């Protein structure tokens, strides 16, 4: 079936530019017809890549490894109308180290639950969060809420387990993909793991140093 292509139109004094996932096109001529308008553009519009292809292109091998281990590659590839928070490789390495530290067995089921927390129902851009200041949005993990806020500088994301651990910062916002949008984050979002506060701050030490003053 045909894939919907999300396009943003920017109007300047002399041109109309169309912004889409893989580039930009300019309208060079327009014609009226009996049932609408025909706009001639200078570039072929190319649909956004899949979320899996985008992760591969960004070298997010840690995320891809978790997806494969959880056996949900097909599920992730079929997502529609979604927002994905994609952890960096360093973030994935840190959560694997944390799991060993707290004796948490990262079974495929546990990994799948963690990844479900990274997927929101609906498409949300960083500008939406900046405008709202703070929103709590349902994830695919049984509707568990993810807190997304703007601190004046960065978009901050926290799962239920981030009441103990350092929340995530969006480091690459608004990557358009087929069916949704991806934001790259520097910390893995966590559900409530029931871990005592003695382990707080061990998820990403550099993040602790950055956020604690």
Secondary structure, 3 states (H helix, E strand, C coil): CCCCCCCEEEECCCCEEEEECCEEEEEEEEEEECCEEEEEECCCCCCCCCHHHHHHHCCCHHHHHHHHHCCCHHHHHCCCCEEEEEECHHHHHHHHHHHHHCCCCCCHHHHHHHHHCCEEECCCCHHHHHHHCEEEEEECCCCCEEEEEECCCCEEEECHHHHCCCCEEEEEEEEEECCEEEEEECCCCCCCCCCCHHHCCCCCHHHHHHHCC
